Amino acid sequence: MKITVLSGGVGGARFLRGVHENLQSRPGEHSITAVVNVGDDMWLTGLRITPDLDSIMYTLAGVNDDVRGWGRVGESERVSAELKAYGVGWDWFTLGDLDIGTHLTRTSYLRAGMPLSEATAKISARWPLGVTLIPATDHEVETHVVTADVTMHFQEWWTCYRAALPALAFEYRGSESAVAAPGVLDAIASADIVLLAPSNPVVSIGPILAIPDIRAAVLSTSAPVVGVSPIIAGAVVRGMADACLSAIGVPTAADAVATHFGARSGGGVLDGWLIDESDAALAPILEAAGIATAVVPLWMRDLPLSSTLAGDALALAARLHGR
Ligand code: FO1
């Protein structure tokens, strides 16, 4: 089976680990490709930082700091202390020493003229991830947040202000002229199943679908497109998606996010959507909107639960494939 997953960082990484674990237990050949958000990316102290690609890579490699949710386990911050002493970088955004090794490697490849997708393939080859990581685009399409007084990089809004400054809008800068990275369109067109990870709909999945040829590929793929709600019982699972959703006028509810993505039969991207048992009452609304719905436990508290959730998503897709 060929699975393609559109994914952000932390929630997406856990889901991808579940997809990989679930396929391990199935007979036959399988491949998983993650099309990863680059909207969080930025240049910092001369280094190109790609948080979502790194969260997924570290998680699948088993070296992620699962307590903090990002960066490397067993990290030290000696270089970061020196950067602070020199007054460079963002003192509220800590680059760990091991993490800087990744950023230096990536930046050396980029400086040598290599596109991000090629640099990512070389860096992620260090570990047997079992998933091919491709950035959505090789263009630097960075998400910026418009607030009442200033427009800032997403990372500053998210990490420095903890999304507490009301966001008026989100800008995916340069998305309209960006193109999919090599391998992305084929991964979507030739997939048996396309999954939307339970990532932030606005700042993780949104920037991916804002790349015109990626959205077109999702709309036209013969594979069923199934998403997993990042909202359970009207609340975000982690992160601050509610602050993002309210900014674009979408209620923080499992059905509202699905209808925001839209049913493919109505020009949207979804054929199916997974919601938590606590949201079971929303299923008829979604079915009426043309989005087939599965009501299953969505909490990914451990790897077995993540694998079960992945299996539920694949089962809904299989049911739809027959359509
Ligand atoms: N998040 C924080 O809350 N504080 C940090 O200092 C921080 C540093 C950091 C460094 C590298 C990296 O890849 C991620 C980092 N993050 C940090 C998390 C980051 O904000 C998130 O991974 C995503 O960008 C938001 O979804």
Boltz pocket constraint, residues with backbone or C-beta under 6 A from the ligand:
constraints:
  - pocket:
      binder: B
      contacts: [[A, 9], [A, 10], [A, 40], [A, 49], [A, 50], [A, 51], [A, 52], [A, 54], [A, 55], [A, 69], [A, 70], [A, 71], [A, 92], [A, 93], [A, 94], [A, 95], [A, 96], [A, 99], [A, 155], [A, 158], [A, 159]]
      max_distance: 6.0
